[in-house]
Amino acid sequence: MTVAIEKPEKTEAAEPVAPVKAARRISRPMVLGAILVVWLVLFAVLRGKQTLTLAAADLTDLHRWINDFNDSIGANRNSNPLFLYFFNEIRLVIDNLVTFIQHLISQPSGARPVPEIGWLGVVGIAGYVSWAVGNWRVALLAVAGFTFFGLQGLWQESMDTLSLTLSAVFVALLFAIPLGVCAGLSDRFNRIATPFLDFMQTMPTFVYLAPLTLFFLIGGASATIATVIYAAPPTIRITAHAIRNVSKTTVEAADSLGATRRQSLLKVLLPMSKRTVVMGVNQTIMAALAMVTIAALINAPGLGPVVLQSLQSLDVGTAFNAGLAIVVMAIVLDRVTTAAAAREEHARNAKHDFAKWRRPLLGAGAAVTAVLIYLSHTYLWAADFPGDGTVGSHIASAADSATNWAQDSLSGVTNAIRDVITNGLLNPFQTLVTDSPWWLVGAVLVALGVVLGGWKSGVTTAVCVGLLVGTGLWSDAMTTLASTLVATVLVMALGIVFGVWMGRSMMVDRLIRPTLDAAQVMPPFVYLVPFLALFGPTRFTAIVAAIVYGAPVAMKIIADGIRAVPETTVEAATSAGCNTWQIITKVQLPMSRSALTLATNQGLIYVLSMVVVGGLVGAGALGYDVVAGFSQGQLYGKGLAAGLAIVLLGVMFDRITQAAARRAGA
Amino acid sequence: MARHWRAGAAGLAVLGLTLTACGGAKVGDSSSAGSGSSGKCGTFNLAVNPWVGYEADAAVVAYVAQHNLGCTVTKKNLKEEIAWQGFGTGEVDAVLENWGHADLVKKYITQQKTAVDAGPTGNKGIIGWYVPPWLAKAHPDILDYKNLNKYASKFKTSESGGKGQLLDGDPSYVTNDEALVKNLKLDFKVVYAGSETALIQAFRTAEKNKQWVIGYFYEPQWFMSEVPLKKVSLPAYKTGCDAEAAKVACDYPVYNLNKIVSAKFAKSGSPAYNLVKNFNWTNDDQNEVAKYIAQDKMTDDAAAKKWVEANKDKVDAWIK
């Protein structure tokens, strides 16, 4: 590129010379503007040349090669020692874990027509455990939630889903927490792990579902492993983040007191980062539950198949009922884990009286639970949930009428919104990136990377651009890029508004949070049908779905960041005469910059993980390629390449935003 | 304190005993009734591909296998590709409604020899371009592809880049639409809705709000009984006119849908295999069961029961 780019200073040393900093601040927007102008001029001249388009059914050599490779694995499966002694063993262990839990709570076990523990026992255990690790409030919630599954007429389905989720979360945490601690302690490990985590979170599950069933067969193991791959990264990332964020002075204090590395880890770092680690565990549980419907594509039992099957006949009500069960399960699990973390702190402050009572009460509770388990093991009324789920059919028909009402009365407005955003924002932007020659867009991206993030992120961008061209799906990638950026901008806008609001008021937080949890775990498939009715099969529908999924995580992280700003700082600002707006913009947002970065980062990754769902509702491009690859053998290679392209887009934007934030913060 | 504990435990024990005493039916009591007739059939792994017509096939076959033959039927919800893959690993015994899929036939029947053809289902699969009924009524000439260009501008949407929009659905379905648009010189752009759900919803909205939509669709399909879409005629199909994918300029052939079973299952001598082999019914039969499931919202089992009881003669022919 011809644009002169000021060489960024890599010095992170404190207090660079003030005039230099000021000069850079002024010049950066100008450089960005210059890049944009040059781009537009060249676009006008070169429009439509070297755009690297590839028709929906066309393949490149790379795609064919992947197909052949995949076929050869399939053909040699039964003779390959790697399968016989490695994958089969893993499959056995995980399958046994899943079947064990299923026989316990969801599936007929042995000669019994019902599981070992019936509904009464499970509800009892849920209540008791929630009370023991949390408090009586979450115990009530757990009991109510689990009873609700039965009333919905979805007891067995819910228990199947619970079994799979518990197995997956268990396996995920087994790896994720130690890895997260490592990544928190060692910069090098963190650097190595990060691309893998990006890969696991952004590589669409559709791409590896079919190979997983080849490696681990159709069944519990494949479903669990697919879930683990997607659900483990949040815990690893957030654990690392938590360990890193323990204040340096505290660690230094421990060091100066002569604590060993091990001691400072166990006594200082882990306890101090507990609250945030639990947030990671929450995210893992949420992510695992978000996989319920996708795992159903490879015959995972439970609520997922109910959602998928009812969508074949566009039965929104039934799908919503099952989706609601997933949401309730998520909220119960989330609140219980959060209460478990908070309990430690409360216990310390609580009056001594209660502690004295706690042990006998725990014993009594255990006895009651044991009786309930025994009853549900022995008697039919306590084993099979009574009634025929009339509450469920009421919920279904209410959801149906709500959807119909929305479709009938809103579709004029929604079409107008769609057309404004599509024609005013999305189409021009998409035309610009898809109709420019590939090298021009590539150069612009690299230049942006350098200006915003420094030379290093420029190099990363260049590598990503090169690999994107290599996937053979450049044009599709650019179409997806356009939609993704539009969606991410909207996600961050919502994230900041709601995050700040929630961070400043505990009550707002408490009111909004259940909705956010619901949006995060309600399977997108449930709201796709109403969205389709409102917006038609378009790219905009995909963007809306991505916002519903991506915005909650951004809001939560930002709220957490705002809350972490020390009270004293805010008070100081207030007493200095700052008004609310000034406190937010000058104190709270700048001080939670690292939370904002994390939110952008996660928001983007969540949006990218919806690209495939977007492909199901008319977004086309990479999402469609992935879905097509999952559906048709000849397109498998192309689907995998599209998956890689999604990962590359994710890595590219992730590195640029992070580097930009670091520079802004330095 | 210990006294409290003991009192509590005693109270619980009493409570437990009382509950036990008035407990009611025990779990083991009724379990002997169901499992009497099974034996020679064993487990029958039936793949269920994700569309309602198939679900109807699977519902009826599973019902008959379970009630008339005493099989333990395990239904597995899988996409075609994965279901076929399951033939080799022994996890899938039968696929009941196969739409051509030349690539899978080549890979699993010809090359890996893990699957075999088990004959036609009797259903005729029709693929083509359809418009909502109101449109066919208001502009009858639209049903001929030659007039499509005349109306192209009416089919414009935010996705179709200035041309008319031709909506395609689930990528697993056989489609030549891009080639057709090009070779028939139509001023249309193929837009991929990406799923059957999206396609059906688009047609439903179009019929209700009198919108202009033309798209790929197929029969037998339950949605036809809700909104009877009208097929647009393309140049007639002649054998071999679709030999080269890029040069296709003719309508889709009529597919004789067939059943595929795993090679192992075909040799097993299981009565379930005979059932699958003999299973044969008409598009109307399938549509009827599909309607029970999709529109009357009956469970698979209830829908199958209703149909089987009304069609004893057909079922008897399958299991004789």
HADDOCK unambig.tbl for C-alpha pairs under 7 A between the chains (distance, minus, plus):
assign (segid A and resid 75 and name CA) (segid B and resid 112 and name CA) 6.92 0.50 0.50
assign (segid A and resid 112 and name CA) (segid B and resid 28 and name CA) 6.83 0.50 0.50
assign (segid A and resid 113 and name CA) (segid B and resid 31 and name CA) 6.48 0.50 0.50
assign (segid A and resid 210 and name CA) (segid B and resid 82 and name CA) 6.27 0.50 0.50
assign (segid A and resid 297 and name CA) (segid B and resid 77 and name CA) 6.67 0.50 0.50
assign (segid A and resid 297 and name CA) (segid B and resid 78 and name CA) 5.81 0.50 0.50
assign (segid A and resid 298 and name CA) (segid B and resid 77 and name CA) 6.77 0.50 0.50
assign (segid A and resid 298 and name CA) (segid B and resid 78 and name CA) 5.63 0.50 0.50
assign (segid A and resid 299 and name CA) (segid B and resid 76 and name CA) 5.59 0.50 0.50
assign (segid A and resid 299 and name CA) (segid B and resid 77 and name CA) 4.92 0.50 0.50
assign (segid A and resid 299 and name CA) (segid B and resid 78 and name CA) 6.09 0.50 0.50
assign (segid A and resid 311 and name CA) (segid B and resid 197 and name CA) 6.67 0.50 0.50
assign (segid A and resid 312 and name CA) (segid B and resid 51 and name CA) 5.99 0.50 0.50
assign (segid A and resid 312 and name CA) (segid B and resid 52 and name CA) 6.30 0.50 0.50
assign (segid A and resid 312 and name CA) (segid B and resid 197 and name CA) 6.19 0.50 0.50
assign (segid A and resid 313 and name CA) (segid B and resid 52 and name CA) 6.92 0.50 0.50
assign (segid A and resid 313 and name CA) (segid B and resid 294 and name CA) 5.04 0.50 0.50
assign (segid A and resid 314 and name CA) (segid B and resid 197 and name CA) 6.56 0.50 0.50
assign (segid A and resid 360 and name CA) (segid B and resid 5 and name CA) 5.94 0.50 0.50
assign (segid A and resid 364 and name CA) (segid B and resid 8 and name CA) 6.67 0.50 0.50
assign (segid A and resid 364 and name CA) (segid B and resid 9 and name CA) 6.42 0.50 0.50
assign (segid A and resid 368 and name CA) (segid B and resid 12 and name CA) 6.59 0.50 0.50
assign (segid A and resid 371 and name CA) (segid B and resid 16 and name CA) 6.07 0.50 0.50
assign (segid A and resid 378 and name CA) (segid B and resid 26 and name CA) 5.63 0.50 0.50
assign (segid A and resid 378 and name CA) (segid B and resid 27 and name CA) 5.55 0.50 0.50
assign (segid A and resid 379 and name CA) (segid B and resid 23 and name CA) 6.42 0.50 0.50
assign (segid A and resid 379 and name CA) (segid B and resid 24 and name CA) 6.60 0.50 0.50
assign (segid A and resid 379 and name CA) (segid B and resid 25 and name CA) 5.84 0.50 0.50
assign (segid A and resid 379 and name CA) (segid B and resid 26 and name CA) 4.34 0.50 0.50
assign (segid A and resid 379 and name CA) (segid B and resid 27 and name CA) 5.34 0.50 0.50
assign (segid A and resid 380 and name CA) (segid B and resid 25 and name CA) 5.71 0.50 0.50
assign (segid A and resid 380 and name CA) (segid B and resid 26 and name CA) 5.50 0.50 0.50
assign (segid A and resid 380 and name CA) (segid B and resid 27 and name CA) 5.15 0.50 0.50
assign (segid A and resid 419 and name CA) (segid B and resid 158 and name CA) 6.73 0.50 0.50
assign (segid A and resid 422 and name CA) (segid B and resid 158 and name CA) 6.92 0.50 0.50
assign (segid A and resid 532 and name CA) (segid B and resid 198 and name CA) 6.38 0.50 0.50
assign (segid A and resid 532 and name CA) (segid B and resid 201 and name CA) 6.63 0.50 0.50
assign (segid A and resid 533 and name CA) (segid B and resid 201 and name CA) 6.20 0.50 0.50
assign (segid A and resid 533 and name CA) (segid B and resid 205 and name CA) 6.51 0.50 0.50
assign (segid A and resid 536 and name CA) (segid B and resid 202 and name CA) 6.21 0.50 0.50
assign (segid A and resid 537 and name CA) (segid B and resid 193 and name CA) 5.45 0.50 0.50
assign (segid A and resid 537 and name CA) (segid B and resid 198 and name CA) 6.04 0.50 0.50
assign (segid A and resid 537 and name CA) (segid B and resid 202 and name CA) 6.98 0.50 0.50
assign (segid A and resid 538 and name CA) (segid B and resid 159 and name CA) 6.33 0.50 0.50
assign (segid A and resid 615 and name CA) (segid B and resid 194 and name CA) 5.61 0.50 0.50
assign (segid A and resid 616 and name CA) (segid B and resid 193 and name CA) 6.43 0.50 0.50
assign (segid A and resid 616 and name CA) (segid B and resid 194 and name CA) 4.13 0.50 0.50
assign (segid A and resid 616 and name CA) (segid B and resid 195 and name CA) 5.07 0.50 0.50
assign (segid A and resid 617 and name CA) (segid B and resid 193 and name CA) 5.33 0.50 0.50
assign (segid A and resid 617 and name CA) (segid B and resid 194 and name CA) 5.61 0.50 0.50
assign (segid A and resid 617 and name CA) (segid B and resid 195 and name CA) 6.58 0.50 0.50
assign (segid A and resid 617 and name CA) (segid B and resid 198 and name CA) 5.73 0.50 0.50
assign (segid A and resid 618 and name CA) (segid B and resid 192 and name CA) 5.62 0.50 0.50
assign (segid A and resid 618 and name CA) (segid B and resid 193 and name CA) 3.96 0.50 0.50
assign (segid A and resid 618 and name CA) (segid B and resid 194 and name CA) 5.62 0.50 0.50
assign (segid A and resid 620 and name CA) (segid B and resid 192 and name CA) 5.83 0.50 0.50
assign (segid A and resid 624 and name CA) (segid B and resid 194 and name CA) 6.20 0.50 0.50
assign (segid A and resid 628 and name CA) (segid B and resid 171 and name CA) 4.91 0.50 0.50
assign (segid A and resid 628 and name CA) (segid B and resid 172 and name CA) 6.43 0.50 0.50
assign (segid A and resid 631 and name CA) (segid B and resid 79 and name CA) 6.93 0.50 0.50
assign (segid A and resid 631 and name CA) (segid B and resid 81 and name CA) 6.28 0.50 0.50
assign (segid A and resid 631 and name CA) (segid B and resid 171 and name CA) 6.47 0.50 0.50
assign (segid A and resid 631 and name CA) (segid B and resid 172 and name CA) 4.79 0.50 0.50
assign (segid A and resid 632 and name CA) (segid B and resid 81 and name CA) 6.57 0.50 0.50
assign (segid A and resid 632 and name CA) (segid B and resid 172 and name CA) 5.69 0.50 0.50
assign (segid A and resid 633 and name CA) (segid B and resid 81 and name CA) 6.69 0.50 0.50
